[in-house]
Structure formats: structure tokens, C-alpha cells
Amino acid sequence: MRNSHDAPKTLQRPAWWGDKGVCREHDPDLFFPDDWRRGPGKLDAIAAKRVCGRCPVLEPCLHDALERGETHGVWGGLDPDERLQLKYPAQRDPAQDPGGGEEAGDASQLLQEAVSV
């Protein structure tokens, strides 16, 4: 049996969407405020969503966060509460979505609202 240090050095790390994230140019604390619902944390979350609005990998970021069930921080332009609304659309406030649209439409609308803050 060969030891792992004998493995060939020609293999490269696969491409990862996160390498292209605009968030890499910012302080991570901006994307993980203590309380994204009020006070300074809410302002940080709004600023983070603006950064996400300029990001070329917004969709894969959001998809990955939803797949992992991420419960903290702003990912893909959405805070934890907004990601829950995508995951459980029946629990959305009917006043926010009077048409009761398709889940994909809800996701697109929610994302637009979040990054255009």
C-alpha cells in the first residue's frame, strides 16, 4: 500500500464557485452579523445583500446555502429568515405574496427584493 505522500502532484483542486465570490473582498463579519433583524446587524445585512447584488456567483451561493441548510449569515443575497421563506413557502406572509405564485417565482422575487435593498 502506498502512503498518501506518494500521490502524484498533478491533481488540481476542482473549481469552486466561492473562488469568484465578491464577498471574498470584504470582511466576513459583514455577512455574519450578530442580529440581522435589528440595529447595526440589520445595517450590516443590508450592506452584505448589496454586495451580493453585484456578485457573479449569487445563484450557486444561494443554492449551496439552501442545500446545506445554512442557518447563519447572508448567503446568495438572502438572510436566514428569507432562506426559510424559500424552503417553506407556505409559511410566507400572504400580505407579502397575495398571488401565491409558483415557488420559482417566489424565489426570484425574494432574491430581487433582497439585493435591491
Backbone torsions as a table, in degrees:
resi	resn	phi	psi	omega
1	MET	NA	135.4	179.7
2	ARG	-89.8	144.5	175.1
3	ASN	-76.0	156.6	-178.1
4	SER	-63.5	-25.8	-179.9
5	HIS	-70.6	-9.3	176.6
6	ASP	-88.9	-2.6	-177.9
7	ALA	-64.9	148.7	-180.0
8	PRO	-63.3	146.8	-177.9
9	LYS	-90.6	9.2	-174.3
10	THR	-87.5	-10.3	-178.3
11	LEU	-79.4	132.5	177.8
12	GLN	-104.5	155.3	176.1
13	ARG	-66.0	136.0	178.8
14	PRO	-63.7	152.3	177.8
15	ALA	-61.0	142.0	-179.2
16	TRP	-130.7	134.7	-177.1
17	TRP	-57.0	-34.4	-175.8
18	GLY	-62.7	-22.3	178.1
19	ASP	-65.2	-22.2	-178.4
20	LYS	-100.5	3.8	-177.2
21	GLY	-69.3	133.2	177.3
22	VAL	-64.5	-25.7	-179.2
23	CYS	-60.8	-23.7	-179.4
24	ARG	-63.1	-19.2	-179.5
25	GLU	-89.4	1.9	-174.8
26	HIS	-124.3	161.7	176.8
27	ASP	-64.9	126.2	-179.7
28	PRO	-57.4	-27.6	179.8
29	ASP	-59.8	-26.8	178.5
30	LEU	-61.1	-35.8	-175.8
31	PHE	-90.0	-7.8	-178.9
32	PHE	-130.8	61.3	-180.0
33	PRO	-68.4	153.6	179.7
34	ASP	-60.3	-43.7	179.2
35	ASP	-138.6	103.7	-176.8
36	TRP	-78.4	-2.1	-176.3
37	ARG	-93.7	-20.8	-175.7
38	ARG	-154.9	163.2	174.6
39	GLY	62.6	-150.9	-178.0
40	PRO	-60.0	-32.3	178.4
41	GLY	-63.4	-36.7	178.0
42	LYS	-65.9	-40.3	178.0
43	LEU	-63.6	-39.9	176.7
44	ASP	-63.3	-42.7	179.9
45	ALA	-62.8	-39.9	178.0
46	ILE	-63.8	-44.4	178.5
47	ALA	-63.5	-40.3	179.1
48	ALA	-63.1	-40.6	179.4
49	LYS	-65.3	-33.4	176.3
50	ARG	-65.7	-40.3	176.3
51	VAL	-61.2	-45.9	179.6
52	CYS	-59.0	-34.3	-179.4
53	GLY	-63.1	-20.2	178.8
54	ARG	-99.9	2.6	-169.6
55	CYS	-89.3	133.7	179.4
56	PRO	-74.7	-13.6	-178.3
57	VAL	-115.5	30.0	-179.0
58	LEU	-57.3	-47.3	-176.9
59	GLU	-66.2	-48.0	177.8
60	PRO	-64.8	-30.7	176.9
61	CYS	-63.0	-48.8	179.3
62	LEU	-63.8	-44.5	179.6
63	HIS	-58.5	-45.1	-179.9
64	ASP	-63.0	-43.3	179.1
65	ALA	-62.8	-40.1	178.8
66	LEU	-68.1	-40.4	178.8
67	GLU	-62.6	-39.9	-178.2
68	ARG	-82.4	-10.7	-176.8
69	GLY	68.4	37.4	-177.7
70	GLU	-59.2	127.0	-176.4
71	THR	-110.4	0.7	-178.8
72	HIS	-130.7	147.7	171.7
73	GLY	81.8	170.6	176.3
74	VAL	-93.8	120.5	178.5
75	TRP	-131.3	132.3	177.9
76	GLY	59.7	28.1	177.5
77	GLY	83.5	3.2	-177.9
78	LEU	-124.0	143.8	175.3
79	ASP	-85.8	173.3	-177.5
80	PRO	-56.3	-39.2	179.4
81	ASP	-64.5	-41.5	-179.4
82	GLU	-68.0	-36.6	176.9
83	ARG	-66.5	-35.3	175.8
84	LEU	-64.2	-37.4	178.0
85	GLN	-62.2	-34.7	177.0
86	LEU	-70.8	-40.2	-177.2
87	LYS	-70.5	-37.2	-178.5
88	TYR	-125.3	72.2	-174.2
89	PRO	-61.8	-24.7	179.9
90	ALA	-65.2	-21.0	-178.5
91	GLN	-90.3	1.7	177.2
92	ARG	-66.3	149.8	177.2
93	ASP	-67.9	119.2	-179.2
94	PRO	-57.6	-27.0	178.4
95	ALA	-66.4	-28.3	178.7
96	GLN	-80.9	-24.6	-175.7
97	ASP	-137.4	69.6	-175.7
98	PRO	-63.2	-23.6	-178.5
99	GLY	-81.2	-16.3	-178.1
100	GLY	56.8	45.3	-172.9
101	GLY	-65.7	176.9	178.7
102	GLU	-62.5	155.8	-178.6
103	GLU	-60.1	-41.6	179.9
104	ALA	-63.0	-40.2	177.3
105	GLY	-65.0	-41.1	177.2
106	ASP	-60.9	-43.0	-179.0
107	ALA	-63.0	-45.4	-179.4
108	SER	-63.4	-44.3	-179.1
109	GLN	-65.4	-43.6	-179.6
110	LEU	-63.2	-40.7	179.4
111	LEU	-65.6	-44.7	178.1
112	GLN	-59.3	-44.5	-179.9
113	GLU	-63.2	-40.7	-176.0
114	ALA	-68.1	-46.4	-174.4
115	VAL	-83.5	-10.2	177.8
116	SER	-97.4	14.1	-179.6
117	VAL	-62.0	NA	NA
